[in-house]
């Protein structure tokens, strides 16, 4: 494995979610589909122009969902890379739309801005030295000099570091530094999403998954054969791993790491252009073949959502 494939989180109102991520943050809605395990709710995928692995943040939005609780056994922070020198602009853009937690802080020689999305999901924007070399979504609502460049990292909160560290190292994430209770692990390469931080909280309360929390973190497999090899390796390490599941745009296996965080290994192909042209990504509700017969019922149960409202960006970006 060589990095994060995607992160999936829980949300409340789908329109507010769309306004924030595709409007204020400037990500592209690359797929509008449903939760294949519960087709009564959307599954919204955001990323760069084509939804390349390492840029994809996805949501299961339930309008009546209660707020979850961040805690141990969870991925508690999802961080995006932005070009150096852009964080003051981002603070001005986002203040008044969402909660921005104070000023920037310096961590491992990088400036970090922390914010909470409309459901309380904790995000970070990290001014990463290599971000400017990563391709942005050129036609997005945020100019290329400041646009998000995919994931920087995820942060796992654990009661102890050892067992999780051992697994991460088996997965190709080597120890890359420590700062207090924060332990950094990094995969080789300079692409997006090659960093995982583990924050140790021995007395921390266990997290509760619901709106505003991360459901799982997915890591990259090159193709089906690579995924099968990883499944065999993980089983040999004592992990309880699901069979391969067809998620239409990638194939997936799931398991819980020693601290309790749900991990996925997802294949890079076939990708989001499987059933839509690049120019049309995210425009219509796409269903897998096994749910097409239920389209009328599914569409009737889903709340309507529209492209980000102009009001979601009033007064921002100055």
N, C-alpha and C positions, 0 to 999 in steps of 0.2 A: 504494500500500500504506500501511497505517496501523498496523502492529504485527505482533507475533508471533502466529501461529495456534496452533501447538503445537511441542513439542520431543519428539523420539523418542530413547530411549536403550536400551542393552543391559543385561540383568540375568542373574542366575543362577537361583536357586530362586524359582519364581513365588509360592509361599505366603509366603515371607519378604518378597517385594516387596509383596504385597497387605497383609500385616500392617502394614508400615511406612507405606505411602502412604495407605491407607484407614483405618488405625488411628491410628498415632502422629501423622502429619501432618494427618489429618482431611480428606483429599480424598475425593471420591466416585468409586467405580468406576462409570463411566458406560457402559462397553462392554467386554464379554468376547467377543473374537472371536479370529481367528487371523491370522498373517502371510499375507497373500494371495499373496505370492511364495514362501512356504515354510510351507504349512498344517500342518506337523508341530509348530509351536510357537504359543503364545498370542500375541496382541497385546492388551495390557491398556491401557485408556484411563482416566486419572484427571482429574478437573476439579471444577468447581462443581456445583450441583444438576443442570444440564442439559448440562454440558460446553461452555460458551460459548467461542468462540475467544478466546485470550489466557489461558485457565486450564488448558489441556490438556497434561498430561505423559503420554507413552505409553511402553510398554516391550515389547521382544521378549525374553522370558526363556527362556534355554537352561540347564537345570539343570546341565549339565556344562561350561559355558563357562568358559574361563580368564579371569583378570583382564586387562583392557586396560591401556593406558598413556596417560595424558593428555599431550598435547604440542602442538606446532605443527600447524597445519592442522586443528584441531578446535575445536568449542565445548566449552570446558573447565569452565564453571560455568553452572548454571541457578539463577536467583534468583527468589524469590517475595516479594511485598509483604505486610507485616503491619502492623497499626496501631502507631503510635508508643506506646512505653511497654510493649510486650508481650514484648520480647526476653528479659528475665530469666525470665519465666514459661516461654518456649519453651526456654531453656537447662535449667531444672529438669526440664521434661517429657522432654527428649530425652537428657540425660546418663544413661549406663548402658544406653541402647538402641542408640545409634550414637555414632561418634566426633564430638565437638564440639571444634572447633579453637580452644582458648583462649577469651578473652573477646571482647567486641565491638570492632570497629574503626570509625573514622569515615572515611567516603569521600564526597566531594561533599556534605558536610553531612547525611549520613544514617548512622545506626548499622547495622552489618552483623554478623550472626552466621554463621559458616561451619561446616558439618558435612558428614560423609560418610555416605551411605546404606549399607545392609548390604553392597552390592557395591563400595563405594568411590566411587560417583558423587558429585561435588562439588556441593553445594547451598549457597545463601545465603538467609537470611531478612533482608530489608531493611525497617527501620522507616521507611516512606515517608509523608511528610506527607499525601498524598492518599488513603492506603489506606482510612481509615475511611469515606470517601465511596463506595467501591466495594462492591457487594453481596456478602456472604458466602453460603455455603451455610447457610441458617438452621437446618436440621434436622440438621446434621452433628455429629460427636462433639466438636468444639471449639467453645466458646461464641463468639458473634458478636463479642465485644469483642477477641478474639485470633485469630480464624480467618484462614487464608490468603485473600488477595484476588486470586489470579491471579498472573501473572508480573510481576516488576519488570523483568528484563533477562536477556540471555544474554551471556557473555563469550567472545569468540573469541581464540585465541592464534595469533599470526602472526609470521613472521620479519620482515615490514615492513608498514607501515600503509597506504602510498599507494594501491596498487591496490584493496585491500579498501575503503578509505575512499571512493574514487571510485565504486565500485559501490553502497555503502550510500547515498551521497548521491543517486545516480540512483534508488534505490528509495524515496526520501523520508525518509531518516534523516540529518538535518543535524548538523554538528559542534556539540557541546554542552559541550565542556570537555576539559581534559587534566589528569592528575595523574601525574607521572613517566612511566612507559611505558604508562600507561592512557589511551586516547583514547575519549571518550564520544560516541555518536551517538544522536539521539532523533528520533522521528516526532512530528508534531503530534497533539494530543489528550491527554486525561487518563484514558484507559482503561488496561486492563492490557497489559503487554508492549510498551511503546513505546520501550524503551532497548536499545541494543546497545553493549557495550564491546569495544574491541579492545586487547589487551595485546600489546606488541611484545617478542619474545624472539628476537633475531637468531641466537643460537647454540643455540637450543632443539632438543631431540630431537623428531623427528617422532612424533606420536601414533599409537597402534595401537588400532583399534576392536575392542572385545570387552566383556565384562561390566564395568560400572562406567564406561562412557564414553558420550558422546552420539553417536548415529548421524547425525542431521540436525536442522536447524532449519527450521521452516515459517513462512512469512509469509502474511498474509491477502490474499485477493482477494475483492471484494464478491460476485461471481457468475461464471458461466462466461464471459460476454462480457469482463469485466474481466480474467480470467485469460488469455484469448486475446490481449488487447491487451498484457498484460505479457509473454507469450511472444514476441510479435513484437518488442517493444522489447528484450528480453534478447538475442534472436538478433542484432538489429541492433548490439548492443554487443559482439558476438563470443562470447557464451556458447553452449556446446553444451547445448541444452535438450531434454529428452525430449518425446515426444508426451504429450498429456493422458491420464492414467490414472484409471480409476474406482476410488476407494477406498471406495465405498458411502456413506460419511457426508460425503464431500467429494471433489472432483476435484483431481488433483495434477499438477504438472510439477516436474521436478528438474534441477538443474545444480550445478556446482561453482564457487564464487566464486574469485577469483584466487589466494587463499592455500590453497585445497584443501578448505575446509569444504563439505560437501554441504548445499545450500539446496533448499527446496521452496517452491512457491507453491500454497497450498490455498484452495479456495473456502469461504466461510462456510456456504452451504447445501449439502446439505439438513439436516445435523445429526444428532444421535444419537437423536432421537425418530422417525427414519424407520421403524424396525422395532420399537420398544418405546415404551410409554407412560412418561411421566416417572417415575411411582412405581415402575416395574419396571426402570429402567435398570440394566444390569450384572448382573441376576439370572441370566440364562441364556446359554448359548453361542450367539451369533448368527453365521451364515454367510451370505456373499453368495449370490445365486441360482446362480452357476456352480459353487459348491462343495457345494450341498445334497445332490447325489447321492452325495457322499463322506462324509456326516456320520458314519455308523457307524464307518468306518475312522479318521476324524480324531479323534472322541471317544475311541476306543480307544487312540490314541497319546498323548493329552494327560494329564499328571498331574492328579489331582483337586485342586481348590482350594476353599476355603471362606471365608466372611466372616471378617474379622479376628478372631483369637483373643483372648479376654479376657486371656490371659497376656501379650500384646504390650503391654498398657497398665498392668500392675501397677506401682504405685508412682510413676506419672508424674502430672504436672499439679498437684502440690502447691505 
